[in-house]
Amino acid sequence: MPLYTYIATFKGKSHISQDRQSNFRGFIDAWTDTATTAALGLPPDLKRILYKNMDRSDFVEVQNRKHVWRRVINLDGDDLVIYAVQTQT
């Protein structure tokens, strides 16, 4: 299984995690785990918004990059940006 690196940013804070999965989509726990949401400083109300709005956006391929995808989720007026990078096959 490929290794994916997830880079999440929110309000100037960032968190990087890695996970081996068959694909980067649909594995929400890989980039929304407790360590990530704590590192980004997401309070409980924004965590609820995050999980509630998961289906409103999807990853899109980053132009001019191979195996890099980006997803933006609006959390009460601020964007949580997640990059998924296929680091290893």
N, C-alpha and C positions, 0 to 999 in steps of 0.2 A: 504494500500500500504506500502511496506517496506521502511524503511529509509536507505539511502545510504550515507556513508561518502566518500568524494573524497579527496585524498591527491595528490597534484601535486607538482613536484619538477623540477627546472630548474636552472642550474648554481649556485647551492648552496642556492637558495631561495626556499621557500615552501609556499604553501597555502592550507588550509583545508576548505572544504565547505560541506554542507549536503543538501540533497533533497529527497523528497518522490516521488518515481516513481514506475511504474509497474515492471520495470527492469532497470538495470544500463546501458545497451547498447542503443545507439542511442539517448540518451538524452544529446547531446553535450553541450547545454547551462548549464547543471548542473556543468560542470567542465571547461568550456572555457568562462565563463562570464567576464565582464569587470573587476570586482574585482579580479578575479583570474589572468587574464593576466597582470593587473597592479601590483599585488603583486609579480608576477614572473619577472617583469621588461621587458616584451615582447614589443619591439618597433613595430610600424605598419608593417614593412616589414616581421618580424617573425610571426605576427598574420596572415598575408596573406598566408605565407607558411603553418602555422598550419591548416587553413581552407582548403587550397588546397590539403593537404596530409592526410586528415581525413580518407580516404578510403584505405590507404596503409598499415595500421596496425589495429589490433583488440585486444580486451582484451583477455588475456589468464589467466587461473586459476593458482594461485600461489600454488606450490606444498606444501603439508603438512599443508595447511590452508583451513578452511571451509569458504565459502562465501567471498573470497578475490580474486580479479582479478587485473591484471597489464597490462598496455598498454604503449608502447614506441613509440614516434613520433620524428623522427630526424628533427631538425630545424637548417639548415645551419651548420651541423657538430656537434651540441650539442643535447643531448637527453632530451626531455621533458618526464618525467615519471609520469604516473597517476595510482594511486591505487584506486580501488573501493571496499569498504568494506560494506557488508550488515550489518548494525549496529543493526537494529531492524526489526521485521516482523510486 
